[in-house]
Amino acid sequence: MRLLFRMSRCSHGVSKLTQPRMLWLEHRMTLSAGPRRKRQSTGVKSSAHLTPAFPLCSPGPFMFVLPSYSPLRGLSILCPHTPAGRARTVLHTPVAFASSSADSTPTPAGRVKTQTDTESDQTTVPLEDVNRILKLAHPERWKLGAAFGFLTVSSAVTMSAPFLLGKVIDTIYTAGADTETMTASLTSLCIMLTGVFLCGGAANAARVYLMQTSGQQIVRNLRASVFSSILRQEVAFFDRNRTGELINRLSADTAVVGRSITDNLSDGLRAVAQAAAGVSMMFYVSPSLASFVLLIVPPLAGLAVVYGRYLRSISKCTQDALAQATQLAEERISNMRTVRAFGKELSEVNAYAQKTDEVLSLARKEAVLRAGFFGVTGLSGNIMILSVLYKGGLLMANQHMTVGELSAFLMYTFWVGISIAGLSSFYSELMKGFGAGSRLWELLDRKPEFPLNEGLMLPEDQLKGRLEFSDVSFSYPTRNDAPIFQNLSLLVPAGTVMAVVGPSGSGKSTLVSLLLRLYDTDAGVITIDGHDIRDLNPYWLRSHIGNLKTVFPFVFQEPVLFSCSIRDNIAYGAVDPDAVTTEEIYRAARAANAFNFVKAFPNGFNTLVGEKGVLLSGGQKQRIAIARALLKNPKILLLDEATSALDAENEFLVQEALERLMEGRTVVIIAHRLSTIQNANAVAVLDQRRIAECGQHTELLGNRQGLFRKLMEKQAFLQDEQKLALR
């Protein structure tokens, strides 16, 4: 026991690197928009009002933490708004489930439980986990039911074989001199056995096929549900959780869970059926011999329970360590150019080797645990066979058993031994499934801090584009002690261009994130045409008004393109990319000055751009991003240093495209360079967590003590007339 306990714990060095991410469930009452604004106006973060409930895992053997749960019939799809002006998620596609209890929320800080917090929880299996694992198979119940039917047939055939073979042996030994009768009986028995075995083989093949297809469908549904849950989370969730770990849960953990409830469950049920049938037949053949042999089973059962608990603990540690290795590999591969530029290939190989060594260390502990357990079970099987030979030999000597009965009993003992080994393997894999499943429930149970598709949708004719920040205070959830804004106020009239400048780190990009409602403010209000953005539907806010009209396309300083074709990247801006015509894509590309260079490629608009658009130049990527925004026909446009780091020709083409895009729209330009903001209607200067100056750029340049003038004096590329204005 002491050895098992020591092997179940991760070493101190591993514990630091393999923090199991156990999210906590909390209970939160639904908040109306009014109370929410009241709280935020006082400067209190909404998360501070959450009341912690029960942890996802508890040390007890059973757990009833979650509210009533039923497997969802599908993946929630964003639907059009209802007549009441609100959108609802009511449509479903066939996936296992897309979310969990409505009352489950993250902790205020959004952190996950550490290794120390959950180490004692990992050696027990909550009853709810068992139910959830089984409910994953509910959509495939008919296939699985048929598979279990074929399993019953194949198991019955397998377990009837020893009895029938015993009859064959007795027929041979009791025939005596009547060879003709023995031959006839033997022939009929062998023909019957052949037919039975053919039926068993066909049933086994059908079982394997149904289990394989059902298992893949369950894994597919589970992955779709987990991916849906990940995409619904707020941006702060991704600030706290690494991409590699989420990918590991999406790929590796779902596969482990899928195996545990299909192939593994099938093997386990077959082992149970064969063990039960074998024991029954052993008692039928010889009750006294069966009672003697099966005395070894209770100690094995107790050992299996202890073994399964600690295997689950080690399995979860291993999955966490593997997630960290995956995270490191994903991050380094995606930034390979930086790794290559600094010549860090060998150091990165060593860093990854250290992570995989942690996985190997845990795998060795698991190997020791499994070796000990399977060694004991194998020894027990051999002892059972030896006991049968010893006790059965005595019974035969006393004429209490025939040679056929002893042979049949030996074969049943052999099958029971194999079934016990199969049950051991089944239990091991099931514990791995529970370990991986607990990591998936964390994602599926997590409710976003604000909904994705609930709230007011303004009619298109009411959206003018007037933006206002009123006494806004904000700090990032991961850095609560470092406020970005304090009592910031800014007005952007509809149809005007506002340039936002400021020192690095002053919060220019954060301003855009708040407009997109990627985060909620700690205090204060942001309004669009007088409507608090917290009352607006976030999906509508970021996606569309009417048909192809969007509120907030965002042209980043380094535009983000997907590793698909140029056509697909431009069409991504539309509400329904599949409905975009070729002419619409061409029109957007021409307006963005991208048509000519795209057509010059051998594959034209079908040219693949590579991961994050790496196969295109900076100017080309920016023009593709502008075309994507043009396709949306936005009312409000956000630009983030869109003309930085370009040569003169590309800057001219991009600037010309931007002027077309900005025409007649409310525009917020985030920039350092005077050349990108000189045509703005007004300039807002960010400093010391608030707006330090606001006015026309010529007016601000004339203020010798102003921050804007000091920033511009540092620019090395001012035009002659601009330098003259600074004197």
VENZIJO-V164055 format. One record per residue. PHI is phi in whole degrees, 0 to 359 (none if undefined). Layout:
<<PHI> <PHI>>
This chain:
<<none> <297> <297> <297> <295> <292> <290> <283> <265> <282> <295> <300> <295> <288> <300> <293> <262> <238> <280> <295> <268> <256> <283> <257> <268> <227> <254> <225> <284> <295> <254> <282> <295> <297> <301> <295> <293> <297> <298> <289> <292> <273> <84> <261> <292> <298> <293> <290> <266> <283> <255> <298> <250> <261> <290> <299> <240> <226> <294> <291> <289> <232> <214> <231> <269> <286> <293> <304> <235> <223> <294> <290> <274> <185> <270> <296> <245> <291> <250> <299> <290> <277> <303> <283> <91> <237> <262> <228> <259> <239> <277> <220> <245> <288> <233> <298> <192> <249> <203> <236> <303> <287> <266> <275> <222> <284> <292> <307> <275> <72> <277> <255> <290> <271> <303> <294> <296> <252> <299> <285> <283> <282> <266> <236> <246> <299> <300> <297> <297> <298> <297> <291> <299> <290> <291> <299> <276> <301> <298> <255> <297> <289> <297> <294> <298> <296> <297> <292> <297> <295> <297> <299> <296> <295> <292> <298> <296> <300> <280> <278> <300> <301> <296> <292> <294> <297> <296> <297> <296> <296> <298> <293> <282> <259> <291> <67> <274> <281> <293> <296> <295> <297> <295> <296> <296> <295> <296> <296> <296> <293> <296> <296> <298> <299> <298> <297> <293> <297> <298> <297> <296> <296> <296> <294> <297> <297> <300> <298> <298> <295> <294> <296> <293> <295> <299> <295> <293> <295> <297> <299> <297> <295> <296> <297> <293> <295> <296> <299> <296> <297> <292> <280> <288> <288> <298> <300> <299> <284> <293> <265> <242> <280> <299> <300> <292> <297> <295> <297> <295> <291> <257> <289> <295> <295> <294> <297> <296> <300> <296> <293> <250> <237> <302> <293> <295> <298> <297> <294> <294> <296> <296> <297> <297> <290> <295> <296> <294> <296> <295> <299> <290> <297> <291> <293> <286> <204> <301> <294> <292> <295> <298> <294> <288> <278> <297> <277> <291> <304> <300> <295> <297> <297> <297> <296> <296> <297> <299> <296> <299> <283> <294> <298> <297> <295> <298> <292> <299> <296> <297> <294> <296> <295> <297> <292> <295> <297> <300> <298> <296> <298> <292> <288> <293> <291> <246> <299> <295> <291> <300> <292> <296> <264> <61> <256> <301> <294> <294> <289> <299> <294> <296> <292> <298> <296> <295> <291> <296> <297> <297> <297> <299> <292> <296> <294> <298> <296> <296> <298> <297> <293> <298> <297> <292> <289> <296> <294> <293> <295> <298> <297> <297> <295> <295> <298> <298> <297> <296> <297> <297> <291> <292> <294> <298> <295> <294> <294> <297> <267> <67> <266> <218> <267> <295> <294> <295> <295> <297> <297> <297> <300> <293> <295> <299> <299> <293> <296> <298> <298> <295> <296> <297> <296> <296> <297> <296> <300> <295> <299> <293> <294> <295> <297> <297> <294> <297> <291> <297> <298> <289> <283> <298> <303> <285> <290> <277> <284> <262> <300> <292> <220> <292> <274> <220> <225> <132> <283> <244> <284> <299> <300> <286> <269> <272> <257> <107> <279> <247> <212> <256> <238> <50> <277> <238> <201> <219> <293> <303> <275> <221> <295> <273> <233> <297> <268> <235> <221> <54> <278> <228> <201> <241> <241> <299> <297> <77> <251> <250> <247> <264> <247> <233> <162> <299> <299> <86> <278> <108> <296> <291> <297> <302> <293> <300> <289> <297> <283> <54> <288> <225> <261> <290> <282> <205> <87> <225> <246> <237> <238> <53> <84> <259> <300> <294> <287> <271> <273> <290> <300> <295> <297> <303> <266> <247> <198> <231> <62> <271> <250> <253> <241> <273> <232> <287> <234> <267> <279> <301> <243> <304> <263> <248> <265> <280> <224> <280> <298> <303> <294> <294> <290> <294> <300> <288> <278> <298> <236> <302> <291> <269> <286> <274> <298> <296> <295> <294> <298> <297> <294> <294> <295> <295> <267> <58> <250> <298> <295> <288> <291> <295> <287> <289> <303> <261> <57> <286> <268> <294> <281> <264> <80> <297> <59> <75> <294> <276> <250> <283> <299> <295> <294> <298> <293> <289> <296> <295> <293> <299> <298> <290> <298> <297> <278> <53> <284> <271> <232> <237> <245> <237> <238> <47> <291> <245> <284> <59> <241> <287> <299> <294> <295> <297> <297> <295> <293> <297> <297> <295> <294> <297> <294> <292> <281> <299> <76> <236> <281> <232> <242> <254> <255> <206> <255> <269> <295> <295> <268> <236> <294> <264> <288> <290> <206> <234> <250> <255> <269> <193> <55> <71> <207> <280> <278> <215> <205> <167> <289> <293> <293> <294> <290> <295> <285> <273> <296> <264> <282> <291> <298> <298> <296> <294> <290> <297> <277> <284> <268> <232> <291> <287> <302> <293> <288> <298> <296> <292> <279> <283>>
